[in-house]
């Protein structure tokens, strides 16, 4: 059975009776190996962990100081790799009763069938029982994760995950010690081309999630800072080249090229964005390539990166020019405004392609 081959890993801070009841339920559903990590709860909570130690199916790991959920998960996975060499992997679950034993069984089965994928237990967050702050936070992170990393994950903050044994060593090396670790896990999986398997699970919130140790402002900041960290650098590095691009385009399109056509080609009408957009794009692209390679994606040696960058720049240039002309000719929109709208959309596309194809890190190429 999948439940007998997988290990349930539960990080716990300041538990209550729900944790012991949850472990008993897991055992009743066939799980024989459960590892609980006491994340520095302190002596006041020792009776809960002592009771768990009396359960032959449960092992309790502990350390004196609170280190964070991410640290607890990695600490537990390191131990499981050593102590359970025949385990198919781990099912990570929260200690507050939000993840049911039947859902853990489903994830264990899917993990056994698809060991090359990260298994995510996904809650239905549209129901009335979901606290508004949790609903809004999940929707925002799902939207931005799709925008930046190309995967639609309906529940990015789920703690119920299936991690096969072959993936565990890579998970342990992922940075992060607190709640941001789980988001970092998703980001690294995306970069490593490891797929996600979504498994619907029950949506359970006790007392509007009052027992959660998640700090809405502090931990949300850490998560979003991580989610956007590289994109912010990309955006900052692109600012000067974008200003240069738009300044040159408007200078050429509004004044220089019309004047040149009037002076040297009086019989021809100037009515295309191809030439000014091309000159502006070449000048800004040369600067943009250097900054992105050295400071944004930190790739000092990447075979073929320049060729891939040039090809991408050509494709984006053609798409930009054609769309600008389309907005101008079909909608009568000013070409300067059309360029702003078109290039804003292409900016996000450009980031995704640069990260996943042009400037792939050694980890992403592996």
C-alpha positions in Angstrom: 0.0 0.0 0.0 1.1 3.5 -0.7 0.4 4.6 2.9 2.9 2.0 4.2 5.6 3.1 1.8 5.4 6.9 2.3 6.4 8.9 5.4 4.1 11.6 6.6 6.1 14.7 7.7 4.5 17.2 10.0 6.3 20.3 11.2 4.7 21.6 14.4 4.9 24.7 16.5 2.9 25.1 19.7 0.5 22.2 19.0 -2.8 21.3 20.7 -4.9 18.2 21.0 -5.6 18.3 17.2 -2.1 17.1 16.5 -2.4 13.9 18.5 -5.9 13.3 17.1 -4.6 13.8 13.6 -1.7 11.3 14.1 -4.1 8.7 15.4 -6.3 9.2 12.4 -3.3 8.8 10.0 -2.4 5.6 11.7 -6.0 4.4 11.5 -5.9 5.0 7.7 -2.8 2.8 7.3 0.2 5.2 7.7 2.8 3.4 9.7 5.6 5.9 9.5 5.0 9.5 10.7 7.7 12.0 11.6 6.7 15.1 13.6 9.3 17.9 13.9 9.0 20.0 17.0 10.1 23.4 15.7 11.2 24.8 19.1 7.8 24.8 20.8 9.4 25.0 24.2 8.7 23.0 27.5 5.1 24.1 27.8 4.2 21.9 24.8 6.4 18.9 25.8 3.4 16.8 27.0 1.9 16.8 23.4 5.1 15.5 21.9 5.6 13.0 24.7 2.2 11.6 24.0 3.2 11.2 20.3 6.4 9.4 21.3 4.2 6.7 22.9 2.7 6.0 19.5 4.9 3.3 17.8 4.1 4.7 14.3 5.2 8.2 15.2 8.7 9.6 15.6 9.3 13.0 17.1 12.3 15.1 16.2 13.1 18.3 18.0 15.5 21.2 18.5 15.5 23.9 21.1 14.9 27.1 19.1 12.2 28.0 16.7 13.8 28.0 13.2 10.7 28.2 10.9 8.5 25.9 8.8 11.0 25.6 6.0 13.8 24.6 8.3 11.6 22.0 9.9 10.6 20.5 6.6 14.2 20.2 5.4 15.4 18.9 8.8 12.7 16.2 8.6 13.5 15.3 5.0 17.2 14.9 5.9 16.3 12.5 8.7 13.9 10.5 6.5 16.5 10.0 3.8 18.8 8.4 6.4 16.3 6.6 8.6 13.8 5.3 6.0 15.8 4.1 3.0 12.9 2.2 1.5 10.4 5.1 1.7 8.9 6.2 -1.6 8.9 9.8 -0.4 7.2 12.2 2.1 3.7 13.6 2.4 4.1 17.0 4.1 1.1 18.0 6.2 0.2 20.8 8.6 -0.4 20.0 12.3 -3.6 22.0 12.7 -6.1 19.5 11.2 -6.5 21.1 7.8 -5.3 18.1 5.9 -7.3 14.9 6.3 -5.9 11.4 6.4 -7.9 10.3 3.2 -6.3 13.3 1.3 -2.9 12.2 2.5 -3.7 8.7 1.1 -4.6 10.2 -2.2 -1.4 12.1 -2.5 0.7 9.1 -1.5 -0.9 7.1 -4.2 -0.3 9.8 -6.9 3.2 10.3 -5.7 3.9 6.6 -6.1 2.5 6.7 -9.6 4.3 10.0 -10.7 7.6 10.2 -8.8 9.0 12.8 -11.2 6.4 15.4 -10.4 5.7 17.5 -7.3 2.2 16.6 -6.0 0.1 19.4 -4.6 -3.0 19.0 -2.6 -5.2 21.8 -3.9 -8.1 23.3 -1.9 -11.2 24.9 -3.4 -10.7 28.4 -2.2 -14.0 29.8 -3.6 -16.2 28.5 -0.8 -17.7 30.7 2.0 -15.6 28.9 4.7 -12.4 30.4 3.3 -11.3 33.5 5.2 -11.2 36.5 2.9 -7.5 37.2 3.5 -6.6 33.6 2.6 -8.7 33.7 -0.5 -7.3 37.0 -1.7 -3.7 36.0 -0.9 -3.9 32.7 -2.8 -5.6 34.2 -5.8 -2.9 36.9 -6.0 0.0 34.5 -5.7 -1.6 32.1 -8.2 -2.0 34.9 -10.7 1.5 36.3 -10.4 3.0 32.8 -10.4 1.3 32.1 -13.7 2.4 35.4 -15.1 6.1 35.0 -14.0 6.6 31.2 -14.2 4.0 29.9 -16.6 2.1 27.5 -14.4 -1.4 27.9 -13.1 -1.4 26.6 -9.5 -4.9 27.1 -7.9 -3.4 26.8 -4.4 0.1 28.0 -4.1 0.1 28.1 -0.3 -1.0 24.5 0.3 1.1 22.7 2.9 -0.1 19.2 1.7 2.5 18.1 -0.8 3.9 14.8 -2.1 7.7 14.8 -2.6 9.1 11.6 -4.0 12.4 10.2 -2.7 14.2 11.1 -5.9 13.2 14.8 -5.5 13.9 15.1 -1.8 17.7 15.8 -2.0 17.0 18.8 -4.4 14.3 20.0 -2.0 16.7 20.1 0.9 19.1 22.3 -1.1 16.4 25.0 -1.8 17.0 28.2 0.2 14.5 29.4 2.8 13.7 28.6 6.4 10.2 30.0 7.0 7.0 30.2 5.1 8.7 31.5 2.0 10.4 28.1 1.6 7.2 26.6 0.2 7.0 29.3 -2.5 10.7 28.9 -3.3 10.0 25.2 -3.8 7.5 26.0 -6.5 9.8 28.5 -8.2 12.7 26.0 -8.3 10.5 23.2 -9.5 9.4 25.5 -12.4 13.0 26.3 -13.2 14.1 22.7 -13.1 11.3 21.7 -15.5 9.7 19.5 -12.9 6.0 19.2 -13.4 3.2 19.7 -10.9 0.4 17.3 -10.3 -2.7 18.9 -8.8 -4.9 16.7 -6.5 -8.1 18.2 -5.2 -8.5 18.0 -1.4 -11.0 19.1 1.2 -11.0 22.7 2.2 -10.9 22.9 6.0 -10.5 26.1 8.1 -10.9 26.0 11.9 -12.0 29.3 13.5 -11.1 31.3 10.4 -7.6 29.8 10.6 -7.0 31.4 13.9 -4.5 28.7 14.9 -2.1 29.5 12.1 1.3 30.9 12.9 1.4 32.7 9.5 2.0 36.4 10.0 0.0 38.1 7.4 2.2 41.1 6.8 5.7 39.8 7.7 5.4 36.4 6.0 3.5 37.8 3.0 6.3 40.3 2.4 8.8 37.5 2.5 6.8 35.4 0.1 6.1 38.2 -2.4 9.7 39.5 -2.1 10.9 36.0 -3.1 8.2 35.7 -5.9 9.2 39.0 -7.5 12.9 39.3 -6.5 14.4 38.4 -9.9 11.6 40.1 -11.7 12.2 43.3 -9.8 15.9 43.2 -10.9 14.8 42.5 -14.5 12.4 45.4 -14.4 15.0 47.8 -12.8 17.6 46.8 -15.3 15.1 47.3 -18.2 14.1 50.8 -17.1 17.1 52.6 -18.6 17.0 50.6 -21.8 13.2 51.1 -22.1 13.6 54.9 -21.6 16.3 54.9 -24.3 14.1 52.8 -26.6 11.0 55.0 -26.3 13.0 58.3 -26.5 14.7 57.2 -29.7 11.5 55.8 -31.2 9.5 59.1 -30.6 12.5 61.2 -31.7 12.8 59.3 -34.9 9.1 58.7 -35.6 7.8 62.2 -34.8 10.6 64.4 -36.1 13.8 63.0 -37.6 12.5 60.5 -40.1 9.5 62.6 -41.3 12.0 65.4 -41.9 14.4 63.2 -43.7 11.7 61.7 -45.9 10.4 65.2 -46.8 13.8 66.4 -47.6 15.2 63.5 -49.6 12.1 61.5 -50.7 9.4 64.1 -51.4 7.3 61.7 -53.3 7.2 59.0 -50.6 5.0 59.0 -47.5 6.4 58.0 -44.2 3.8 55.8 -42.5 5.5 52.8 -40.8 6.9 51.9 -37.4 9.4 49.4 -38.7 12.3 51.7 -39.2 12.2 53.9 -36.0 11.2 50.9 -33.9 14.2 48.9 -35.4 16.8 51.6 -34.7 15.5 52.2 -31.2 15.3 48.5 -30.4 18.9 47.7 -31.6 20.4 50.5 -29.5 18.5 49.6 -26.3 18.9 45.8 -26.8 22.7 46.0 -26.8 22.7 47.6 -23.4 19.9 45.4 -22.1 21.7 42.1 -23.0 24.8 43.0 -21.1 22.9 44.1 -18.0 20.6 41.1 -18.0 23.4 38.6 -18.5 25.7 39.9 -15.8 23.4 41.5 -13.1 19.9 40.1 -13.5 20.3 36.4 -14.3 24.0 36.3 -13.2 25.1 34.1 -16.1 28.7 34.8 -16.9 29.1 31.8 -19.2 26.1 30.5 -21.2 26.8 28.9 -24.6 24.6 30.4 -27.3 23.1 33.0 -25.0 23.9 35.9 -27.3 22.4 34.1 -30.3 19.3 33.3 -28.4 19.0 36.8 -27.2 19.3 38.2 -30.7 16.7 35.8 -32.0 14.3 36.7 -29.2 15.0 40.4 -29.8 14.1 40.0 -33.4 10.9 38.2 -32.7 9.8 40.7 -30.1 10.7 43.6 -32.4 8.6 42.1 -35.2 5.7 41.5 -32.9 5.9 45.0 -31.4 6.1 46.6 -34.8 3.2 44.7 -36.3 1.0 45.3 -33.3 1.8 49.0 -33.1 0.9 49.4 -36.8 -2.2 47.3 -36.2 -3.4 49.6 -33.4 -2.5 52.7 -35.4 -4.2 51.6 -38.7 -7.2 49.7 -37.3 -8.0 51.7 -34.2 -6.5 55.1 -35.1 -4.4 55.0 -31.9 -1.3 57.2 -31.6 1.7 55.1 -32.2 3.5 56.3 -29.1 0.6 55.2 -26.9 0.3 52.0 -28.9 3.9 51.2 -28.2 3.5 51.7 -24.5 0.5 49.2 -24.4 2.1 46.6 -26.7 5.5 46.7 -25.1 4.0 46.4 -21.6 2.5 43.0 -22.5 5.6 41.9 -24.4 7.7 42.9 -21.3 6.3 40.0 -19.3 6.6 37.6 -22.2 10.2 38.7 -22.7 11.0 38.0 -19.0 9.6 34.5 -19.1 11.4 33.6 -22.3 14.7 35.1 -21.1 14.6 33.2 -17.8 13.6 29.9 -19.3 15.5 29.9 -22.5 18.0 32.7 -23.1 19.7 32.9 -19.7 19.1 29.5 -18.3 21.1 28.8 -15.1 23.2 25.6 -14.7 20.5 24.3 -12.4 17.8 24.9 -15.0 19.8 23.2 -17.7 20.3 20.1 -15.6 
